[in-house]
Amino acid sequence: LLYNENDKKYYFYHRANVIPGLRQIQYTSSYDLINWSSWDTIKFSKNEDSIYTQSNLYMSNFFKLKGLNGFFGILTFSNISMDENKGLKISKLGSYKLVYSEDCITWDMFDNFYFTIYFFTNM
């Protein structure tokens, strides 16, 4: 849960199960923590189409660092592709991506924040 002082809103993030095996990140916002907006997926400032069509964002971890402008996040990221015979193919290798936002909606993604990680379970 983030609070954006600029627009006086709270933002709550949750995994979006788009189709079996494919996950993105969605958010809802509220001025009062009682009434919430409809869910929407987070946006990316660059390469949004390729991020959504070629990646699996398994979970979100967004936070505010005291004394710094904007918001930060560390996303668990893995590549995906479509196989005509097998359907959705998710890489067993992934990485952590550092993201930054000034509005809690549109995020800049930085490559390879952390080394390659290995997924041992089906996603």
Disulfide bonds with the S-S distance in Angstrom:
none
